[in-house]
Amino acid sequence: MDNALYRSTSLRRIEAAHASEPLMQRAGAAAAAWAAELAIQRERPVLVLAGPGNNGGDAFEAARLLREQFFETCVVFAGDPLSLPADAAAAYRRFSEAGGTTGNSIPADGQWSLIIDGLFGIGLTRAPAGHYAEWIATANQLATRDGCSLLALDCPSGLNADSGQAFQPCIRASHTMTFIAAKPGLLTAEGPDHCGETRVAELALTPESEVPADGHRVSLADFSSHLAPRLLNSHKGSYGSAGILGGAQSMVGAAFLAGRAALKLGAGRVYLGLLDPQPPACDLQQPELMLRRPAALWQADLTALACGPGLGSSLEAIELLETAIAGELPLLLDADALNLVASEGNLQVALASRGNPAILTPHPAEAARLLDFSAAEVQADRIAAAQEIAERYHCHVALKGCGTVIAAVDGRWWVNSTGNPGMATAGMGDVLSGLIVALLAQGWPAVPALLAGVHLHGAAADRLVALGVGPIGLTAGEVIDAARQLFNEWVAAGKAG
Protein backbone atom coordinates (compact mmCIF):
# COMPACT_ATOMS: atom_id res chain seq x y z
CA MET A 1 0.00 0.00 0.00
CA ASP A 2 1.29 3.47 -0.90
CA ASN A 3 2.10 5.63 2.11
CA ALA A 4 0.24 8.75 0.96
CA LEU A 5 -3.12 9.29 2.67
CA TYR A 6 -5.89 11.45 1.21
CA ARG A 7 -9.11 12.76 2.68
CA SER A 8 -12.30 12.68 0.65
CA THR A 9 -12.15 16.38 -0.32
CA SER A 10 -8.69 15.95 -1.84
CA LEU A 11 -9.77 12.83 -3.71
CA ARG A 12 -12.72 14.70 -5.18
CA ARG A 13 -10.28 17.29 -6.55
CA ILE A 14 -8.20 14.56 -8.17
CA GLU A 15 -11.28 12.88 -9.65
CA ALA A 16 -12.53 16.20 -11.03
CA ALA A 17 -9.18 16.83 -12.71
CA HIS A 18 -9.50 13.50 -14.51
CA ALA A 19 -13.20 13.59 -15.27
CA SER A 20 -12.52 12.87 -18.96
CA GLU A 21 -10.70 9.62 -18.17
CA PRO A 22 -12.41 6.23 -17.70
CA LEU A 23 -11.72 6.05 -13.97
CA MET A 24 -14.85 4.03 -13.23
CA GLN A 25 -13.96 1.41 -15.83
CA ARG A 26 -10.48 1.14 -14.35
CA ALA A 27 -11.92 0.80 -10.84
CA GLY A 28 -14.32 -1.89 -11.99
CA ALA A 29 -11.53 -3.79 -13.74
CA ALA A 30 -9.32 -3.72 -10.64
CA ALA A 31 -12.20 -4.85 -8.45
CA ALA A 32 -13.24 -7.62 -10.84
CA ALA A 33 -9.69 -8.98 -11.03
CA TRP A 34 -9.47 -9.32 -7.25
CA ALA A 35 -13.03 -10.59 -7.01
CA ALA A 36 -12.21 -13.40 -9.43
CA GLU A 37 -9.43 -14.50 -7.08
CA LEU A 38 -11.65 -14.32 -4.00
CA ALA A 39 -14.72 -16.15 -5.27
CA ILE A 40 -14.62 -19.54 -3.55
CA GLN A 41 -16.79 -21.67 -5.86
CA ARG A 42 -17.86 -21.11 -9.46
CA GLU A 43 -21.03 -23.09 -8.72
CA ARG A 44 -22.24 -20.29 -6.46
CA PRO A 45 -23.10 -16.81 -7.76
CA VAL A 46 -21.44 -13.55 -6.73
CA LEU A 47 -23.76 -11.19 -4.85
CA VAL A 48 -23.20 -7.56 -5.84
CA LEU A 49 -24.79 -4.72 -3.87
CA ALA A 50 -24.95 -1.54 -5.95
CA GLY A 51 -25.72 1.83 -4.42
CA PRO A 52 -27.29 5.00 -5.81
CA GLY A 53 -24.04 6.86 -6.53
CA ASN A 54 -20.65 6.37 -8.14
CA ASN A 55 -19.82 3.49 -5.84
CA GLY A 56 -22.75 1.71 -7.45
CA GLY A 57 -21.20 2.50 -10.83
CA ASP A 58 -17.99 0.76 -9.74
CA ALA A 59 -20.11 -2.23 -8.74
CA PHE A 60 -21.88 -2.37 -12.14
CA GLU A 61 -18.51 -2.30 -13.91
CA ALA A 62 -17.18 -5.10 -11.74
CA ALA A 63 -20.33 -7.18 -12.23
CA ARG A 64 -20.19 -6.76 -16.01
CA LEU A 65 -16.57 -7.88 -16.15
CA LEU A 66 -17.22 -10.85 -13.88
CA ARG A 67 -20.04 -11.93 -16.20
CA GLU A 68 -17.58 -11.77 -19.09
CA GLN A 69 -15.44 -14.24 -17.15
CA PHE A 70 -18.49 -16.52 -16.82
CA PHE A 71 -19.19 -15.79 -13.17
CA GLU A 72 -22.88 -15.83 -12.36
CA THR A 73 -23.78 -12.55 -10.69
CA CYS A 74 -26.79 -11.41 -8.70
CA VAL A 75 -26.85 -7.62 -8.69
CA VAL A 76 -29.11 -5.93 -6.13
CA PHE A 77 -30.01 -2.32 -6.93
CA ALA A 78 -32.99 -0.38 -5.62
CA GLY A 79 -32.21 3.03 -7.06
CA ASP A 80 -33.54 4.79 -10.13
CA PRO A 81 -31.15 4.36 -13.11
CA LEU A 82 -32.24 7.79 -14.36
CA SER A 83 -31.07 9.39 -11.09
CA LEU A 84 -27.57 7.94 -11.16
CA PRO A 85 -24.61 10.31 -11.65
CA ALA A 86 -23.42 10.46 -15.26
CA ASP A 87 -20.53 8.01 -14.95
CA ALA A 88 -22.54 5.56 -12.87
CA ALA A 89 -25.45 5.79 -15.33
CA ALA A 90 -23.06 4.95 -18.17
CA ALA A 91 -21.76 1.97 -16.18
CA TYR A 92 -25.34 0.82 -15.62
CA ARG A 93 -26.06 1.02 -19.36
CA ARG A 94 -22.94 -0.99 -20.22
CA PHE A 95 -23.95 -3.61 -17.68
CA SER A 96 -27.53 -3.77 -18.99
CA GLU A 97 -26.51 -3.83 -22.66
CA ALA A 98 -24.24 -6.78 -21.88
CA GLY A 99 -27.27 -8.71 -20.64
CA GLY A 100 -27.02 -7.90 -16.93
CA THR A 101 -30.16 -7.55 -14.83
CA THR A 102 -30.83 -6.33 -11.30
CA GLY A 103 -33.18 -7.19 -8.45
CA ASN A 104 -34.34 -4.87 -5.72
CA SER A 105 -33.76 -7.24 -2.77
CA ILE A 106 -31.30 -9.87 -1.65
CA PRO A 107 -32.65 -13.33 -2.56
CA ALA A 108 -33.67 -15.21 0.56
CA ASP A 109 -32.48 -18.58 -0.72
CA GLY A 110 -29.09 -17.61 -2.21
CA GLN A 111 -25.74 -19.13 -1.32
CA TRP A 112 -22.80 -17.00 -2.31
CA SER A 113 -19.29 -17.45 -3.58
CA LEU A 114 -18.42 -13.80 -2.87
CA ILE A 115 -20.25 -10.65 -1.78
CA ILE A 116 -19.29 -7.27 -3.25
CA ASP A 117 -20.21 -4.08 -1.37
CA GLY A 118 -20.69 -1.22 -3.81
CA LEU A 119 -23.25 0.74 -1.83
CA PHE A 120 -21.66 3.96 -0.58
CA GLY A 121 -17.85 3.92 -0.55
CA ILE A 122 -16.35 7.18 0.72
CA GLY A 123 -19.52 9.20 0.16
CA LEU A 124 -21.34 8.36 3.37
CA THR A 125 -21.07 10.65 6.41
CA ARG A 126 -24.02 9.35 8.45
CA ALA A 127 -25.53 6.05 9.48
CA PRO A 128 -27.11 4.02 6.67
CA ALA A 129 -30.89 3.81 6.85
CA GLY A 130 -33.83 1.97 5.35
CA HIS A 131 -33.27 -0.96 3.02
CA TYR A 132 -29.57 -0.05 2.70
CA ALA A 133 -29.09 -0.63 6.41
CA GLU A 134 -30.90 -3.96 6.05
CA TRP A 135 -28.68 -4.96 3.12
CA ILE A 136 -25.52 -4.15 5.08
CA ALA A 137 -26.60 -6.21 8.08
CA THR A 138 -27.66 -9.08 5.82
CA ALA A 139 -24.41 -9.01 3.83
CA ASN A 140 -22.38 -9.34 7.04
CA GLN A 141 -24.52 -12.28 8.15
CA LEU A 142 -24.39 -14.04 4.77
CA ALA A 143 -20.60 -13.73 4.49
CA THR A 144 -20.29 -15.46 7.86
CA ARG A 145 -22.93 -18.07 7.03
CA ASP A 146 -21.48 -18.97 3.63
CA GLY A 147 -17.83 -18.66 4.64
CA CYS A 148 -17.19 -16.37 1.69
CA SER A 149 -15.21 -13.15 1.31
CA LEU A 150 -16.89 -9.76 1.49
CA LEU A 151 -15.13 -7.31 -0.84
CA ALA A 152 -15.76 -3.59 -0.24
CA LEU A 153 -15.21 -1.16 -3.09
CA ASP A 154 -13.23 1.96 -2.11
CA CYS A 155 -14.41 1.87 1.55
CA PRO A 156 -16.76 -0.39 3.51
CA SER A 157 -20.25 1.12 3.42
CA GLY A 158 -20.97 2.76 6.75
CA LEU A 159 -17.32 3.60 7.51
CA ASN A 160 -16.16 7.22 7.50
CA ALA A 161 -13.15 7.11 5.20
CA ASP A 162 -11.63 10.23 6.73
CA SER A 163 -11.86 9.34 10.42
CA GLY A 164 -12.34 5.59 10.74
CA GLN A 165 -15.61 6.03 12.63
CA ALA A 166 -17.99 3.16 11.87
CA PHE A 167 -21.63 4.11 11.72
CA GLN A 168 -24.14 1.38 12.42
CA PRO A 169 -24.68 -0.81 10.59
CA CYS A 170 -21.36 -1.00 8.76
CA ILE A 171 -19.99 -3.51 6.29
CA ARG A 172 -17.41 -5.74 7.95
CA ALA A 173 -15.33 -6.54 4.89
CA SER A 174 -12.71 -9.26 4.65
CA HIS A 175 -11.10 -7.34 1.76
CA THR A 176 -11.21 -3.71 0.61
CA MET A 177 -10.15 -2.46 -2.81
CA THR A 178 -9.67 1.28 -2.42
CA PHE A 179 -9.20 3.56 -5.41
CA ILE A 180 -6.64 6.24 -6.36
CA ALA A 181 -5.03 6.42 -2.89
CA ALA A 182 -5.36 5.12 0.64
CA LYS A 183 -7.70 6.91 3.04
CA PRO A 184 -6.79 7.54 6.68
CA GLY A 185 -10.03 6.08 8.01
CA LEU A 186 -9.10 2.67 6.64
CA LEU A 187 -6.07 2.58 8.96
CA THR A 188 -7.23 3.97 12.29
CA ALA A 189 -10.02 3.65 14.87
CA GLU A 190 -12.60 1.12 13.66
CA GLY A 191 -11.32 1.12 10.08
CA PRO A 192 -8.97 -1.89 10.27
CA ASP A 193 -11.69 -4.06 11.83
CA HIS A 194 -14.05 -3.25 8.97
CA CYS A 195 -11.62 -3.26 6.02
CA GLY A 196 -9.74 -6.53 6.34
CA GLU A 197 -6.95 -6.87 3.78
CA THR A 198 -6.67 -3.62 1.84
CA ARG A 199 -5.23 -2.92 -1.59
CA VAL A 200 -4.90 0.38 -3.44
CA ALA A 201 -5.74 0.56 -7.15
CA GLU A 202 -4.28 3.86 -8.35
CA LEU A 203 -6.27 3.77 -11.61
CA ALA A 204 -3.24 4.87 -13.66
CA LEU A 205 -3.01 8.12 -11.68
CA THR A 206 -0.13 9.61 -9.70
CA PRO A 207 -2.03 11.66 -7.09
CA GLU A 208 1.01 13.08 -5.26
CA SER A 209 2.19 14.70 -8.48
CA GLU A 210 -1.05 16.69 -8.58
CA VAL A 211 -2.36 17.21 -5.05
CA PRO A 212 -0.14 17.00 -1.96
CA ALA A 213 -1.06 14.14 0.34
CA ASP A 214 -3.03 15.15 3.42
CA GLY A 215 -1.01 12.76 5.57
CA HIS A 216 1.09 9.64 5.36
CA ARG A 217 1.30 6.15 6.71
CA VAL A 218 4.43 5.71 8.85
CA SER A 219 7.20 3.81 7.09
CA LEU A 220 10.90 3.15 7.55
CA ALA A 221 11.63 5.84 5.00
CA ASP A 222 10.40 8.46 7.47
CA PHE A 223 13.37 7.90 9.75
CA SER A 224 15.83 5.65 7.89
CA SER A 225 18.40 8.44 7.57
CA HIS A 226 18.89 8.25 11.35
CA LEU A 227 19.50 4.47 11.42
CA ALA A 228 23.28 4.82 11.51
CA PRO A 229 25.64 1.99 12.50
CA ARG A 230 27.85 2.69 15.48
CA LEU A 231 31.46 3.69 15.17
CA LEU A 232 34.04 1.28 16.50
CA ASN A 233 35.65 4.14 18.39
CA SER A 234 32.77 4.90 20.75
CA HIS A 235 31.85 4.59 24.43
CA LYS A 236 28.74 4.80 26.59
CA GLY A 237 28.96 8.57 26.66
CA SER A 238 28.55 8.57 22.89
CA TYR A 239 24.95 7.42 23.18
CA GLY A 240 23.48 9.79 25.70
CA SER A 241 21.87 9.51 29.10
CA ALA A 242 18.13 8.94 29.35
CA GLY A 243 16.16 9.83 32.45
CA ILE A 244 12.85 8.30 33.52
CA LEU A 245 10.83 10.20 36.14
CA GLY A 246 8.08 8.12 37.76
CA GLY A 247 7.74 5.04 39.88
CA ALA A 248 5.58 6.26 42.77
CA GLN A 249 4.55 3.81 45.46
CA SER A 250 3.15 0.57 43.99
CA MET A 251 4.00 1.77 40.45
CA VAL A 252 7.75 1.23 40.29
CA GLY A 253 7.25 -1.45 37.65
CA ALA A 254 6.13 1.17 35.13
CA ALA A 255 9.41 3.04 35.49
CA PHE A 256 11.35 -0.23 35.29
CA LEU A 257 9.68 -1.15 32.00
CA ALA A 258 10.44 2.26 30.50
CA GLY A 259 14.02 2.10 31.74
CA ARG A 260 14.62 -1.39 30.40
CA ALA A 261 13.26 -0.38 27.00
CA ALA A 262 15.49 2.71 26.92
CA LEU A 263 18.55 0.67 27.84
CA LYS A 264 17.90 -1.99 25.23
CA LEU A 265 17.32 0.53 22.49
CA GLY A 266 20.78 1.87 22.96
CA ALA A 267 20.86 4.71 25.47
CA GLY A 268 24.37 4.78 26.92
CA ARG A 269 23.10 5.30 30.46
CA VAL A 270 19.60 5.16 31.92
CA TYR A 271 18.70 6.83 35.20
CA LEU A 272 15.42 6.24 37.02
CA GLY A 273 14.15 8.91 39.36
CA LEU A 274 11.71 7.01 41.60
CA LEU A 275 9.10 8.73 43.74
CA ASP A 276 8.44 5.67 45.89
CA PRO A 277 9.49 6.66 49.45
CA GLN A 278 11.00 3.21 49.93
CA PRO A 279 12.33 2.39 46.46
CA PRO A 280 14.18 -0.84 45.67
CA ALA A 281 17.94 -0.61 45.69
CA CYS A 282 18.16 -1.89 42.13
CA ASP A 283 16.24 -3.57 39.35
CA LEU A 284 17.28 -7.18 39.82
CA GLN A 285 16.29 -8.04 36.25
CA GLN A 286 18.19 -5.10 34.81
CA PRO A 287 20.92 -4.03 37.27
CA GLU A 288 22.43 -1.74 34.64
CA LEU A 289 19.69 0.76 35.42
CA MET A 290 20.79 3.47 37.86
CA LEU A 291 18.17 4.27 40.49
CA ARG A 292 18.07 7.73 42.04
CA ARG A 293 15.86 9.95 44.11
CA PRO A 294 13.94 12.22 41.73
CA ALA A 295 15.83 15.40 42.60
CA ALA A 296 19.09 13.65 41.77
CA LEU A 297 18.04 13.23 38.13
CA TRP A 298 18.88 16.88 37.48
CA GLN A 299 22.52 16.17 38.41
CA ALA A 300 22.84 13.17 36.08
CA ASP A 301 23.86 15.08 32.93
CA LEU A 302 20.84 13.77 31.04
CA THR A 303 20.40 14.18 27.29
CA ALA A 304 16.65 13.37 27.31
CA LEU A 305 13.91 12.87 29.89
CA ALA A 306 10.64 10.93 30.00
CA CYS A 307 8.11 11.81 32.70
CA GLY A 308 5.04 9.85 33.63
CA PRO A 309 5.46 6.08 33.99
CA GLY A 310 3.98 5.48 37.43
CA LEU A 311 4.43 9.15 38.35
CA GLY A 312 1.27 9.49 40.44
CA SER A 313 -0.51 12.72 41.24
CA SER A 314 1.17 13.91 44.44
CA LEU A 315 2.32 17.46 45.11
CA GLU A 316 5.88 16.21 44.68
CA ALA A 317 4.98 14.84 41.25
CA ILE A 318 3.51 18.20 40.21
CA GLU A 319 6.59 20.10 41.37
CA LEU A 320 8.96 17.71 39.61
CA LEU A 321 6.97 17.88 36.42
CA GLU A 322 7.02 21.67 36.56
CA THR A 323 10.81 21.56 36.82
CA ALA A 324 11.06 19.10 33.92
CA ILE A 325 8.88 21.23 31.63
CA ALA A 326 10.84 24.36 32.53
CA GLY A 327 14.07 22.67 31.44
CA GLU A 328 15.51 22.50 27.94
CA LEU A 329 16.03 18.74 27.64
CA PRO A 330 14.23 16.80 24.93
CA LEU A 331 11.13 15.78 26.86
CA LEU A 332 8.45 13.10 26.62
CA LEU A 333 5.29 13.14 28.74
CA ASP A 334 3.07 10.11 29.19
CA ALA A 335 0.52 8.59 31.58
CA ASP A 336 0.27 10.47 34.89
CA ALA A 337 2.28 13.38 33.51
CA LEU A 338 -0.44 13.95 30.91
CA ASN A 339 -3.17 13.81 33.53
CA LEU A 340 -1.34 16.38 35.63
CA VAL A 341 -0.96 18.68 32.63
CA ALA A 342 -4.69 18.33 31.94
CA SER A 343 -5.54 19.35 35.51
CA GLU A 344 -2.94 22.07 36.14
CA GLY A 345 -3.25 25.31 34.18
CA ASN A 346 0.27 26.47 35.00
CA LEU A 347 1.71 23.28 33.51
CA GLN A 348 -0.33 23.83 30.35
CA VAL A 349 1.03 27.35 29.96
CA ALA A 350 4.60 26.20 30.59
CA LEU A 351 4.29 23.35 28.10
CA ALA A 352 2.77 25.48 25.36
CA SER A 353 5.45 28.18 25.74
CA ARG A 354 8.35 25.74 25.74
CA GLY A 355 10.96 26.59 23.11
CA ASN A 356 11.77 22.92 22.44
CA PRO A 357 8.42 21.18 21.80
CA ALA A 358 7.85 18.15 24.01
CA ILE A 359 6.39 14.82 22.91
CA LEU A 360 3.03 13.71 24.31
CA THR A 361 1.87 10.10 24.00
CA PRO A 362 -1.74 9.95 25.26
CA HIS A 363 -4.20 7.11 24.93
CA PRO A 364 -7.77 8.22 24.06
CA ALA A 365 -8.88 8.79 27.66
CA GLU A 366 -5.78 10.92 28.38
CA ALA A 367 -6.31 12.81 25.12
CA ALA A 368 -9.90 13.49 26.17
CA ARG A 369 -8.69 15.02 29.44
CA LEU A 370 -6.17 17.19 27.60
CA LEU A 371 -8.91 18.50 25.30
CA ASP A 372 -11.76 18.50 27.82
CA PHE A 373 -13.60 16.18 25.45
CA SER A 374 -15.13 12.76 25.95
CA ALA A 375 -13.14 9.75 24.84
CA ALA A 376 -15.89 9.01 22.32
CA GLU A 377 -15.39 12.45 20.76
CA VAL A 378 -11.66 11.81 20.49
CA GLN A 379 -12.23 8.45 18.84
CA ALA A 380 -14.78 9.88 16.42
CA ASP A 381 -11.97 11.81 14.68
CA ARG A 382 -8.57 10.74 15.98
CA ILE A 383 -6.60 12.77 13.46
CA ALA A 384 -8.40 16.00 14.33
CA ALA A 385 -7.96 15.27 18.06
CA ALA A 386 -4.22 14.66 17.71
CA GLN A 387 -3.80 17.81 15.65
CA GLU A 388 -5.73 19.88 18.17
CA ILE A 389 -3.56 18.64 21.06
CA ALA A 390 -0.43 19.43 19.04
CA GLU A 391 -1.66 22.95 18.33
CA ARG A 392 -3.04 23.69 21.79
CA TYR A 393 0.03 22.47 23.69
CA HIS A 394 2.69 23.19 21.04
CA CYS A 395 3.84 19.56 21.26
CA HIS A 396 4.35 16.60 18.97
CA VAL A 397 1.67 14.01 19.69
CA ALA A 398 1.15 10.28 19.35
CA LEU A 399 -2.49 9.44 19.97
CA LYS A 400 -2.21 5.75 20.79
CA GLY A 401 -4.67 3.09 19.81
CA CYS A 402 -5.59 1.11 16.71
CA GLY A 403 -3.80 3.08 14.01
CA THR A 404 -1.79 5.39 16.27
CA VAL A 405 -1.96 8.95 14.92
CA ILE A 406 1.17 11.10 15.05
CA ALA A 407 0.70 14.86 14.73
CA ALA A 408 3.63 17.27 14.54
CA VAL A 409 3.63 20.89 15.66
CA ASP A 410 3.99 22.03 12.04
CA GLY A 411 0.69 20.39 11.03
CA ARG A 412 2.00 17.22 9.42
CA TRP A 413 0.37 13.95 10.45
CA TRP A 414 0.87 10.23 10.02
CA VAL A 415 -1.02 7.03 10.81
CA ASN A 416 0.92 4.00 12.00
CA SER A 417 -0.21 0.59 10.81
CA THR A 418 2.03 -1.72 12.84
CA GLY A 419 0.78 -3.36 16.03
CA ASN A 420 -1.91 -5.80 17.05
CA PRO A 421 -4.51 -6.44 19.80
CA GLY A 422 -1.93 -8.19 21.97
CA MET A 423 -0.66 -4.72 22.85
CA ALA A 424 -3.85 -3.94 24.76
CA THR A 425 -2.26 -4.73 28.09
CA ALA A 426 -0.65 -2.94 31.01
CA GLY A 427 2.81 -1.51 30.56
CA MET A 428 2.85 -1.18 26.77
CA GLY A 429 2.79 2.61 26.97
CA ASP A 430 5.71 2.57 29.42
CA VAL A 431 7.75 0.53 26.94
CA LEU A 432 6.90 2.97 24.16
CA SER A 433 8.08 5.86 26.34
CA GLY A 434 11.35 4.09 26.94
CA LEU A 435 11.93 3.40 23.25
CA ILE A 436 11.32 7.02 22.27
CA VAL A 437 13.37 8.58 25.06
CA ALA A 438 16.28 6.28 24.15
CA LEU A 439 16.30 7.71 20.63
CA LEU A 440 16.00 11.26 21.94
CA ALA A 441 18.91 10.62 24.31
CA GLN A 442 21.02 9.47 21.37
CA GLY A 443 20.42 12.75 19.57
CA TRP A 444 17.52 11.91 17.27
CA PRO A 445 15.25 14.88 16.46
CA ALA A 446 11.84 14.70 18.09
CA VAL A 447 9.64 13.84 15.10
CA PRO A 448 11.82 11.03 13.67
CA ALA A 449 12.24 9.64 17.20
CA LEU A 450 8.47 9.64 17.70
CA LEU A 451 7.77 8.02 14.33
CA ALA A 452 10.47 5.40 14.80
CA GLY A 453 9.45 4.58 18.36
CA VAL A 454 5.79 4.10 17.49
CA HIS A 455 6.52 2.09 14.34
CA LEU A 456 9.11 -0.09 16.06
CA HIS A 457 6.89 -0.72 19.07
CA GLY A 458 4.10 -2.12 16.91
CA ALA A 459 6.40 -3.98 14.54
CA ALA A 460 8.11 -5.75 17.44
CA ALA A 461 4.74 -6.89 18.77
CA ASP A 462 3.79 -8.07 15.27
CA ARG A 463 6.97 -10.12 15.04
CA LEU A 464 6.23 -11.81 18.36
CA VAL A 465 2.71 -12.72 17.23
CA ALA A 466 4.11 -14.09 13.97
CA LEU A 467 6.35 -16.33 16.09
CA GLY A 468 3.40 -17.57 18.14
CA VAL A 469 3.88 -15.31 21.16
CA GLY A 470 0.39 -13.87 21.58
CA PRO A 471 -1.59 -11.94 20.71
CA ILE A 472 -3.49 -13.21 23.75
CA GLY A 473 -1.23 -12.99 26.77
CA LEU A 474 1.48 -10.90 25.09
CA THR A 475 3.21 -8.80 27.75
CA ALA A 476 4.87 -5.42 27.53
CA GLY A 477 8.19 -6.75 28.75
CA GLU A 478 8.36 -9.28 25.94
CA VAL A 479 8.22 -6.51 23.36
CA ILE A 480 11.48 -4.96 24.58
CA ASP A 481 13.85 -7.67 23.36
CA ALA A 482 11.94 -8.02 20.09
CA ALA A 483 12.27 -4.27 19.54
CA ARG A 484 16.01 -4.41 20.15
CA GLN A 485 16.43 -7.23 17.63
CA LEU A 486 14.31 -5.55 14.98
CA PHE A 487 15.97 -2.16 15.43
CA ASN A 488 19.41 -3.71 14.93
CA GLU A 489 18.14 -5.44 11.79
CA TRP A 490 16.95 -2.09 10.45
CA VAL A 491 20.34 -0.53 11.13
CA ALA A 492 22.17 -3.46 9.52
CA ALA A 493 19.90 -3.36 6.46
CA GLY A 494 20.57 0.34 6.04
CA LYS A 495 24.32 -0.23 6.28
CA ALA A 496 24.14 -3.03 3.71
CA GLY A 497 22.10 -0.85 1.37
SULMOWO-V40801 format. One line per field, one symbol per residue. phi: phi as a letter, one per 30 degrees, with the letter a starting at -180 (. if undefined). psi: psi as a letter, one per 30 degrees, with the letter a starting at -180 (. if undefined). burial: I if it has 24 or more other C-alpha atoms within 12 Angstrom, else O. A space follows every 50 residues. Layout:
phi = ???
psi = ???
burial = ???
This chain:
phi = .dddbbdedddddddddbddcdddddddddddddedddddbddcdccccc cdbddddeddddddddddciddbbccbcdcedcdeeddddddddddddjd bbccadedcdbcdacccbdbhddcbbddbiddddddddeddddddcicdb ccciaedjcdddcidcdcdbecddbbccciadcdddcbhdeedccidbbc cdhicbeddcbeddabddbeddbddcdcdddddbbdddbibccbclidei bdedddddddddddcjddbbccccdedbdddacddbdddccbdeddedcc hdcabcbkdidibddddddddddddddcdebbcbhdddddddccdddddd ddcddcedccbddeddddddchccddddddaddddddddeddchbdbcdd kdieccbcedjdbbbccdjaddddadjddddeeddddddeddjddddedd ddddddeddddddddddjcjddidcedddddddeddddddddddddd
psi = klfkkkleeeeeeeeefhfflieeeeeeeeeeeeeeefkfkffklkkkjk agafeeeeeeeeeeeeefggkkkjkkkgajeffkleeeeeeeeeeefggk lllglkkfgkkkfkkkjhefbgfkglkllbfeeeeeeeeeeeeeefhllj jkkekkkfkjfefgkjlklkkikfkkjkkellkeffflbfeeffebkklk jfhglieffekkkealkkleffgfffiklkkeillfffgljkkjjbhlkg geeeeeeeeeeeefggkekkkkjkfkfillfljfeiffkjklleffefgg hlflkkkejgeagleeeeeeeeeeeflgkkkkklbfeeeeeffjeeeeee efgkejklkkikleeeeeeefhaleeeeffieeeeeeeeeeeghlkkjjl ajikkkklegflllkkglllfffilkfeeeeeeeeefeeeeggkleeeee eeeeeeeeeeeeeeefggjafkgkleeffeeeeeeeeeeeeeeeee.
burial = IIIIIIIIOIIOOIIOOOOOOOIIIIIIIIIIIIIIOIIOOOOOIIIIII IIIIIIIIIIIIIIIIIOOOIIIIIIIIIOIOOIOOIIIIIIOIIOOOOI IIOOIIOOOOIIIIIIIIIIIIIIIOOIOOOIIOIIIIIIIIIOOIOIII IIIIIIIIIIIIIIIIIIIIIIIIIIIIIIIIIIIIIIIIIIIIIIIIII IIIOIOIOOOIOIIIIIIIIOIIIOIIOOOOOOOOOOOIIIIIIIIIIOO IIIIIIIIIIIIIIIIIIIIIIIIIIOOIIOOIOOIOOIIIIIIIOIIOI OIIIIIIIIIIIIOOOIIIIIIIIIIIOIIIIIIIIIIIIIIOOOOIIOI IIOIOIIIIIIIIIIIIIIIIOOOOOOIIIIIIIIIIIIIIIIIIIIIII IIIIIIIIIOIIIIIIIIIIOIIOOOIIIIIIIIIIIIIIIIIIIIIIII IIIIIIIIIIIIIIIOOOOIIOOIIIIIIIIIIIIIIOOIOOOOOOO
